[in-house]
Amino acid sequence: MTSRERVLTALRHEEPDRVPIDLGGMLSTGIMAMAYNKLKAYLGIKGGRTRIYDYRQQLAEPEREILERVGADVVAVFVLEPKGWKKGKLPDGSSCEVPEWFNPERLPDGSQVLRDDEGHIIAKMPENGYYFDSMYHPLKDITTVQELERLDEKVLCSSMWSSFPPELDEVALNELGGRAKNLYETTDYALMLNTGGIYEWAQDLRGWDNFMMDLAANQKLAEALLDRLLEIAIKRLKKILPKVEGYVQVIMTGDDLGTQKGPQLSPKLYRKIVKPRHRRLYQYIKEHTSAYLFLHTCGSVYEFIPDFIEMGVDIINPVQVSAKDMDTGRLKREFGKDITFWGGGCDTQRILPFGKPDEVAQEVKRRIEDLAPGGGFVFSQVHDIQAGTPPENIMTMYEAAKRYGRYKKS
């Protein structure tokens, strides 16, 4: 069974030869570059290139040799890719490659910052830090719908969380279509198109605190902002989806709705303000592509899963097993016939980075026993593999996934 066949079989809620595995098919199933370099050294892999394809989370683009070693079945397709690369250094001093436009400025306090064309600090990595945090929220001071209506679309697309950039000219679109077609015809991987959502986009434009207060106390502004972002997203998708149709098997969108201890907002408030816009976004994707719809949403989202199913979401990720109400056995019993769980294969908060190899193997075994029966499960750790994760734990996880993920054929 090829990787693409394996993934598609699981997504049909049938049992393939083994549980499919994903490393790096999207920005929350990947591996931080420092951990990636250590993994390559552990495996004795020399040469190659450690390319940072997500500067915020410092994620490495998995090379084919690594994908083969771990048994991965999925490859990412991004709307835009860097036009050129140059040498860089990671926080631990190891080598990498970064996009040619990536030119962080080091401040006197040791932090690194990125500025936009107007000089605003848009992202910052503190001294001895591992991630670039969003710093600039261009809509933080607006208070009325009228102010929002006067803003140019380019301002709205300046957010770090916008996956619908304004530079989608015909050249970029044709390049996207060519990459998707080439991967489809020259590999047997399942292909995932990475796009974005609208809720996190609004949070970043307004600032997380401001937007959450909008949802409670300035709902007309929150609704108007979500409507503007939805309009932009659909306008971009009208150009994007025809270029990849028939080539990609999964289309990813994402909006974090949970926290460690529960939902970010009440289900009632979600259904009043956010869900109608999510529904329109998801329905547009479902109506204009044959691919499966993948939703990334972190934290405790148990209370929202019936809403996701009702809106046509096919896949949920990352299945944050350490969050409240996210027990994998319960999730599979209640929702396993209606939605695919993509993730949940190993806890990345405690067990993968800090456990012993045998604890990692037992965690993987438990999650596979919960989630794999009947298909509807793609193995990935919960979110990205963090910088300090021991390489022996990483390989133990994937070896256990292949060992315990075999389906028994009658």
SVG drawing of the C-alpha trace seen along z (x, -y; Angstrom):
<svg xmlns="http://www.w3.org/2000/svg" viewBox="-26 -55 54 69">
<polyline fill="none" stroke="black" stroke-width="0.4" points="0.0,0.0 1.4,-3.4 1.5,-6.3 -1.3,-8.1 -3.4,-5.0 -2.7,-4.4 -3.8,-7.9 -6.9,-7.9 -8.0,-4.5 -7.7,-5.8 -9.7,-9.0 -12.5,-6.8 -12.6,-5.2 -11.3,-1.9 -8.2,0.0 -5.1,-0.3 -2.1,2.0 -0.8,-0.2 -1.7,-3.5 -0.5,-6.4 2.2,-8.7 2.7,-12.4 5.8,-14.4 5.7,-18.0 2.6,-17.8 1.5,-21.1 2.9,-23.6 1.7,-21.7 3.0,-18.2 6.6,-19.2 9.9,-19.3 11.9,-22.3 15.2,-22.7 17.4,-22.3 15.8,-18.9 15.9,-18.1 19.7,-18.6 20.2,-16.5 18.0,-13.8 20.1,-13.8 23.3,-13.4 21.8,-10.6 20.9,-8.8 24.3,-9.4 22.9,-11.5 25.5,-13.9 24.9,-16.6 21.5,-17.7 19.9,-21.0 18.1,-22.1 15.7,-24.7 13.5,-26.8 10.2,-26.9 8.3,-28.5 10.4,-31.2 8.0,-31.8 8.2,-28.2 11.7,-27.6 10.5,-24.4 12.7,-22.4 11.4,-21.2 11.8,-17.3 14.0,-15.9 13.1,-12.8 15.6,-10.6 14.1,-11.6 10.6,-11.0 11.6,-7.5 13.3,-6.7 10.2,-7.6 7.8,-6.1 6.0,-9.3 3.2,-9.3 2.4,-13.0 4.1,-16.0 3.1,-19.7 2.2,-22.0 2.4,-25.7 0.7,-28.5 4.0,-30.5 7.5,-29.2 10.8,-31.2 12.4,-32.3 15.9,-31.8 17.8,-30.6 20.9,-31.6 23.0,-30.3 21.8,-30.9 22.4,-29.9 20.0,-28.4 19.9,-29.5 22.1,-26.5 24.7,-27.5 24.0,-24.7 23.6,-25.5 20.5,-26.0 19.2,-27.7 16.7,-30.6 14.7,-32.4 16.7,-35.2 14.3,-37.8 14.8,-36.7 17.1,-39.4 16.5,-39.7 18.0,-42.6 19.8,-42.0 18.9,-44.5 21.2,-45.6 19.3,-43.3 20.2,-40.3 16.8,-39.8 16.2,-39.5 13.4,-41.3 11.9,-41.5 10.6,-44.8 8.1,-45.5 8.7,-48.0 7.5,-50.8 9.9,-49.9 7.4,-48.3 8.7,-45.4 6.4,-42.7 8.1,-39.7 10.6,-39.2 12.7,-36.4 14.1,-37.1 17.7,-36.4 18.1,-32.6 14.6,-32.1 13.5,-29.6 10.5,-31.3 9.5,-34.6 6.5,-36.0 4.0,-38.3 4.5,-41.9 2.6,-44.2 -1.2,-44.3 -2.1,-46.9 -5.8,-47.1 -5.3,-47.3 -6.5,-50.9 -9.7,-50.8 -13.0,-50.9 -15.7,-51.1 -16.9,-49.3 -16.4,-52.5 -12.7,-52.6 -12.4,-49.0 -14.2,-49.7 -11.7,-52.4 -8.7,-50.0 -7.0,-48.8 -6.9,-45.0 -3.1,-45.1 -3.3,-46.2 -5.4,-43.2 -3.0,-40.8 0.0,-42.2 -0.8,-39.9 1.8,-37.2 -1.2,-34.8 -2.5,-35.5 -2.1,-32.6 -3.7,-34.5 -0.9,-36.9 -1.7,-39.7 1.2,-38.6 -1.0,-36.0 -0.3,-37.0 -0.7,-34.6 3.0,-33.7 2.8,-32.6 -0.5,-30.7 1.0,-28.9 4.1,-28.0 1.8,-26.6 -0.1,-24.5 3.2,-23.3 4.6,-22.2 1.4,-20.3 1.2,-18.6 4.9,-17.6 4.6,-16.2 1.5,-14.3 3.0,-12.8 6.5,-12.1 5.8,-10.8 3.3,-8.6 2.9,-10.8 -0.5,-12.2 -0.4,-16.0 -1.7,-18.6 -2.4,-22.2 -1.6,-24.5 -4.0,-27.5 -5.3,-29.4 -8.3,-30.4 -9.9,-33.6 -10.3,-33.6 -6.6,-33.6 -6.1,-36.1 -8.5,-38.4 -6.8,-37.8 -3.4,-38.8 -4.7,-41.9 -6.5,-43.2 -4.2,-41.7 -5.4,-38.6 -6.8,-40.5 -8.6,-43.1 -10.3,-40.6 -11.5,-38.5 -13.0,-41.6 -14.6,-42.4 -16.3,-39.1 -17.9,-40.0 -18.4,-43.7 -18.0,-45.0 -19.6,-42.2 -20.4,-44.3 -16.7,-45.1 -15.8,-41.4 -18.4,-40.3 -17.4,-42.9 -13.7,-42.0 -14.4,-38.3 -16.6,-39.1 -13.8,-41.1 -11.3,-38.3 -13.7,-35.7 -14.2,-37.7 -10.4,-37.9 -10.0,-34.2 -12.6,-33.1 -11.3,-35.5 -7.9,-33.9 -9.3,-30.4 -11.1,-31.1 -7.7,-31.5 -5.9,-28.8 -8.2,-25.8 -8.4,-25.4 -4.6,-25.3 -4.4,-22.3 -7.6,-20.4 -6.9,-16.8 -3.4,-16.9 -3.9,-17.5 -5.8,-15.1 -6.2,-17.2 -6.8,-21.0 -5.7,-22.3 -7.3,-25.2 -6.7,-26.2 -8.1,-28.3 -7.2,-27.5 -10.3,-27.4 -9.2,-25.6 -6.9,-26.2 -5.4,-23.6 -8.4,-23.7 -11.3,-24.3 -12.6,-26.3 -11.3,-29.8 -14.9,-31.0 -18.2,-29.5 -19.9,-27.2 -22.9,-29.6 -20.7,-32.6 -18.8,-30.5 -22.1,-29.5 -23.4,-33.0 -20.4,-34.8 -17.6,-32.6 -19.4,-29.4 -21.5,-31.1 -18.2,-32.5 -16.4,-29.1 -19.4,-27.4 -19.1,-29.7 -15.4,-29.1 -15.6,-25.4 -18.5,-25.0 -16.7,-27.0 -13.7,-24.6 -16.0,-21.6 -18.0,-22.8 -14.9,-23.7 -12.6,-20.8 -12.6,-17.0 -10.0,-17.0 -10.7,-16.2 -11.1,-19.2 -8.5,-19.3 -9.0,-21.6 -6.2,-22.3 -7.5,-23.6 -5.4,-23.2 -6.5,-22.6 -9.7,-21.4 -12.1,-21.4 -14.3,-18.5 -17.4,-20.7 -16.9,-22.0 -16.5,-18.7 -20.2,-18.2 -20.1,-21.6 -17.1,-20.7 -18.8,-17.5 -22.0,-19.4 -20.0,-21.9 -18.4,-19.2 -14.9,-19.0 -13.4,-15.6 -10.2,-15.8 -9.3,-17.3 -5.8,-18.0 -3.7,-18.0 -5.9,-16.0 -4.2,-17.6 -4.4,-14.6 -3.2,-16.5 -6.0,-19.0 -9.3,-18.7 -11.9,-16.3 -9.5,-15.2 -9.2,-11.5 -8.6,-9.5 -10.7,-6.6 -13.7,-8.8 -13.1,-10.8 -13.0,-7.7 -16.1,-6.2 -18.2,-9.4 -16.9,-10.8 -14.8,-8.2 -17.4,-7.3 -17.8,-10.9 -14.3,-12.5 -10.7,-11.4 -8.2,-12.1 -4.9,-13.3 -2.5,-13.6 -2.8,-12.5 -0.2,-9.8 2.2,-11.0 2.0,-13.8 4.6,-16.5 4.2,-18.4 5.6,-15.8 6.2,-12.3 8.0,-12.8 10.5,-15.5 10.9,-14.2 9.9,-10.6 12.1,-7.5 12.0,-5.6 9.9,-2.8 7.4,-5.4 7.2,-6.9 6.6,-3.5 3.8,-2.8 2.2,-6.1 2.2,-5.5 0.8,-2.0 -2.1,-3.3 -3.0,-6.1 -3.0,-3.7 -5.2,-1.2 -7.6,-4.0 -7.7,-5.8 -6.7,-3.3 -9.5,-0.7 -11.7,-1.0 -9.4,-3.6 -10.1,-7.3 -6.6,-7.9 -3.4,-9.4 -0.5,-9.2 1.4,-12.3 2.6,-13.6 0.6,-16.3 1.8,-19.5 5.5,-20.1 8.5,-18.2 10.2,-20.7 13.8,-21.8 15.0,-19.8 13.4,-16.5 16.0,-13.6 16.5,-12.0 16.2,-8.5 12.7,-9.4 11.8,-10.7 12.9,-7.5 11.3,-5.4 8.0,-7.1 8.1,-6.4 9.3,-2.8 6.5,-2.2 4.0,-3.8 5.0,-1.3 5.2,1.6 1.8,1.1 0.1,-0.5 -0.1,2.7 -3.7,3.7 -4.5,7.4 -6.0,8.7 -8.5,11.6"/>
</svg>
